[in-house]
C-alpha cells in the first residue's frame, strides 16, 4: 500500500517536473522570438532610413525644370 502511494507521489513529481521544463522551454522560445522580432524591426528601420537618404540624394541630383 505504501509502495503504491510512494509511486503515485513519484509520478506526480515527475509530471510536475516535466510540465515545468516544458513551460521553461516555451518561455525560452518566446524570448527568442521576441528578440528576433525586435532585431527585424531595427533592421527594417535602418533599411527604410537608408532608402529615404538614397531617394533624397537622387532627388537633389535631378535638374530643375523652369516653369
C-alpha positions as semicolon CSV with decimal commas, in nm:
position;residue;x (nm);y (nm);z (nm)
1;X;0,000;0,000;0,000
2;X;0,275;0,241;0,097
3;X;0,466;0,148;-0,219
4;X;0,165;0,237;-0,434
5;X;0,128;0,575;-0,262
6;X;0,502;0,636;-0,294
7;X;0,483;0,551;-0,665
8;X;0,187;0,788;-0,706
9;X;0,379;1,078;-0,549
10;X;0,684;0,995;-0,759
11;X;0,471;1,000;-1,073
12;X;0,315;1,333;-0,973
13;X;0,656;1,483;-0,901
14;X;0,782;1,364;-1,238
15;X;0,474;1,508;-1,409
16;X;0,520;1,847;-1,241
17;X;0,889;1,845;-1,332
18;X;0,806;1,771;-1,696
19;X;0,546;2,049;-1,704
20;X;0,797;2,289;-1,552
21;X;1,059;2,201;-1,812
22;X;0,804;2,235;-2,091
23;X;0,696;2,577;-1,967
24;X;1,061;2,680;-1,940
25;X;1,125;2,569;-2,299
26;X;0,823;2,765;-2,421
27;X;0,947;3,070;-2,230
28;X;1,289;3,044;-2,394
29;X;1,130;3,014;-2,739
30;X;0,908;3,315;-2,672
31;X;1,208;3,521;-2,558
32;X;1,399;3,419;-2,870
33;X;1,104;3,509;-3,096
34;X;1,066;3,845;-2,924
35;X;1,435;3,925;-2,974
36;X;1,417;3,821;-3,341
37;X;1,115;4,045;-3,395
38;X;1,294;4,334;-3,228
39;X;1,602;4,281;-3,445
40;X;1,385;4,259;-3,756
41;X;1,217;4,588;-3,667
42;X;1,551;4,760;-3,611
43;X;1,688;4,622;-3,938
44;X;1,378;4,735;-4,129
45;X;1,408;5,083;-3,978
46;X;1,771;5,108;-4,089
47;X;1,681;4,993;-4,440
48;X;1,397;5,247;-4,462
49;X;1,627;5,526;-4,345
50;X;1,893;5,427;-4,598
51;X;1,633;5,414;-4,877
52;X;1,499;5,759;-4,785
53;X;1,851;5,902;-4,791
54;X;1,913;5,739;-5,129
55;X;1,592;5,886;-5,270
56;X;1,678;6,232;-5,133
57;X;2,018;6,213;-5,297
58;X;1,858;6,115;-5,628
59;X;1,604;6,394;-5,593
60;X;1,878;6,654;-5,537
61;X;2,058;6,528;-5,849
62;X;1,754;6,594;-6,072
63;X;1,778;6,906;-6,287
64;X;1,537;7,185;-6,206
65;X;1,285;7,249;-6,479
66;X;1,175;7,612;-6,503
67;X;0,802;7,662;-6,524
